[in-house]
Amino acid sequence: MGDFILGNAVLVLPDRLVRGALVVAEGRIAEIREGADLPPGALDCGGDFLAPGLIELHTDNLERHTEPRPKVPWPHEAAILAHDAELAGCGITTVFDALRVGSLPSRKKGRYGEYARALADDILGLRMAGVLKIDHLLHLRAEICSETLPEELAKFGAADGVGIVSLMDHTPGQRQFRDLTQLRHYLMGKHGFTEAEFDAHVADRLALSAEVGAAHEAAAVAAARRLGAHLASHDDTAGTDVAQSAAHGARFAEFPTTPEAARACQAAGIAVMMGAPNVIRGGSHSGNVAAETLAVAGCLDILSSDYVPAALLLAALRLGDLWSDLPRGVATVTAAPAAAVGLTDRGRLVPGLRADLVRFRRHGATVLLRGTWVAGQRVA
């Protein structure tokens, strides 16, 4: 972790772009110098942008590495290291790895088992060994419509450093799949459900939700308080959903599905997070509200890469273009997520903060990553 200077760069400051140099000492930003002159000994960035490292609050990417094909498990440590390297190569310097808690072990169709505790142990072990490139924290995705949520939550304690607990309710007919037609397409297309199996699935999940939903939601909220984690809602659809999230103390809302819900979040002081793939694709793959619609309305605060890590920086730049304000776009993947989870030591190019940095340049409609630093150490 040496001291160094990055010069001849376009610095993405919290409120403006400036040509200048950034001095790093002992893993932190020591100084910002404005001007086109290249300081002696500085690395010449050639006019590239230099921004804070990206902060990812919700990603399913690790699951893609632990099960690269359906029912094909991959060794956890190898999967975590591959995931870690991929995120570093996308400019992400802090990630909250989203792990599902709450399983359905007894169902014949749509069965899935527990994995979060074992995978969390492996993440924490690799972090303790100092072999991970970026900063990994834990995000527990509490599946309300499940059989085992309270038991799985009980396996986590204060020593795990869980940063986020999100309330996930995939009961058919509400939230993400309020439109059962979309759910039918998803299950029949991805999982090969027949019409009869789909109808049975809906009936089963509705019955399970009626039996355990309220208790499981209360258990997840209580676990977040016990663990000292920030609470997030997921797929809020109506104003009533947002009111319930606010009553629970949610800090941010993951992927609200309607403009109504996003406006209600804004009124309640809950930050709105949308998916970067939604921005890139121009719409939601589930048929819900487009992220750009919320951005135009001023109801979008944070982006998550969700299932495509490389989408995060590109989507932030596209929002910057949409708003004619690049620092504002970049803030959706740096300062805003940091604020949502209380990370006060990163997310902005400000002297004294961690030297988590990403260097990039634009290439037509896409972006070229030129370097990633975590606490002053080059990792990609």
Number of C-alpha atoms within 10 A of each C-alpha: 12 10 14 17 21 22 30 25 27 25 27 21 20 19 11 12 17 17 19 21 27 24 19 24 18 15 20 22 24 19 16 20 15 16 15 15 12 18 18 8 10 15 15 15 20 13 17 20 21 29 27 32 32 32 30 27 27 25 20 16 20 21 21 15 19 20 15 13 10 8 7 8 14 16 10 20 15 12 18 23 18 15 21 22 16 17 24 27 20 24 31 31 29 24 21 19 27 26 22 23 26 27 22 18 14 11 12 8 13 13 10 14 13 16 14 21 17 10 18 22 13 15 21 16 13 16 16 10 9 10 11 19 23 26 17 18 21 22 27 29 24 29 24 29 27 23 20 19 24 20 12 18 22 11 10 18 13 10 7 14 15 21 20 25 29 27 25 25 24 20 23 21 15 16 22 25 22 17 15 14 10 16 18 19 15 16 17 14 11 9 12 12 18 13 12 8 15 18 12 13 18 17 12 14 16 17 14 16 20 12 12 16 20 12 14 24 21 14 19 26 22 14 20 21 14 12 19 16 21 21 27 28 27 24 25 28 24 19 16 12 20 28 17 13 24 21 10 16 16 26 21 26 28 24 30 29 25 21 19 15 24 30 22 23 26 18 12 16 13 23 23 26 27 30 25 28 24 24 23 18 13 13 17 18 13 15 12 22 21 21 30 20 16 19 17 12 12 13 23 22 24 30 35 29 26 22 18 16 24 19 23 28 30 24 27 26 24 21 27 18 13 14 15 12 16 21 23 24 25 31 27 28 30 30 25 23 24 23 15 21 17 12 13 13 15 26 30 26 26 19 15 15 18 26 29 31 26 26 23 21 17 13 8 7 8 13 16 15 18 17 18 29 24 26 23 21 19 16 17 19
